[in-house]
Amino acid sequence: MSPRKPKPKPAPPPPRDVAIAENMIRLGQLLKLSGLAESGAEARSLVQEGLVQVNGEVETRRGRQLHRGDLVMVDGERVRVA
């Protein structure tokens, strides 16, 4: 018997695009706009607890400026600023 090869992990779904009207949006605002947080208080909590990644790095500043193309991930759900 030959050893079993591990099954490849399925690719994560593509990020969901969230359109913004201006050239930039603050992280807390994007979390609410995208539905990743239901309120400003929840957005603040997610960020403070280190549960938010921006472009692959943990972000602890709720006021971080995001621009088109930035990728935000919370609990495995990804959104891209569009």
C-alpha positions in Angstrom: 0.0 0.0 0.0 1.3 3.4 -0.8 0.9 6.2 1.8 -2.1 8.5 1.4 -1.5 12.0 0.2 -3.2 14.7 2.2 -6.2 16.3 0.4 -5.5 19.8 -0.8 -7.3 22.5 1.2 -10.0 24.1 -0.9 -9.2 27.7 -2.0 -10.9 30.3 0.1 -13.7 32.1 -1.6 -12.8 35.4 -3.3 -13.2 38.5 -1.3 -16.4 40.4 -1.5 -16.0 43.9 -3.0 -17.3 46.8 -0.9 -17.7 50.0 -3.0 -16.8 53.3 -1.4 -17.8 56.8 -2.6 -14.7 58.7 -1.6 -11.0 57.9 -2.1 -10.6 56.4 1.4 -12.6 55.0 4.3 -11.7 54.4 7.9 -11.4 50.8 9.1 -14.3 51.1 11.6 -16.6 52.6 9.0 -15.7 49.8 6.5 -16.4 47.1 9.1 -19.9 48.6 9.6 -20.6 49.2 5.9 -19.6 45.7 4.9 -21.6 44.1 7.7 -18.5 42.6 9.3 -19.6 44.5 12.4 -23.2 45.5 13.4 -22.2 48.7 15.2 -19.4 51.0 16.0 -19.0 49.4 19.4 -18.6 45.9 17.8 -16.1 47.3 15.3 -14.0 48.8 18.1 -14.1 45.5 20.0 -13.0 43.5 17.0 -10.1 45.8 16.3 -9.0 46.1 19.9 -9.0 42.3 20.3 -6.7 41.9 17.3 -9.3 40.0 15.2 -9.0 42.3 12.1 -6.4 41.9 9.5 -5.6 44.5 6.8 -3.6 43.3 3.8 -2.6 40.2 5.8 -1.4 42.0 9.0 -3.3 42.5 12.3 -4.5 46.0 12.6 -5.3 47.6 16.0 -6.2 51.1 14.8 -9.9 51.5 14.1 -9.1 54.8 12.4 -6.7 53.3 9.9 -7.3 54.8 6.4 -8.2 52.2 3.8 -8.0 52.8 0.0 -9.3 50.9 -3.0 -7.7 47.5 -3.3 -7.1 47.1 0.5 -8.1 43.7 1.8 -9.8 43.3 5.2 -10.4 40.0 6.9 -12.4 39.2 10.0 -13.1 35.7 11.2 -12.3 34.2 7.8 -14.5 36.6 5.9 -12.7 38.8 3.4 -13.8 42.1 1.9 -11.9 44.3 -0.6 -12.3 48.1 -0.8 -13.6 48.9 -4.2 
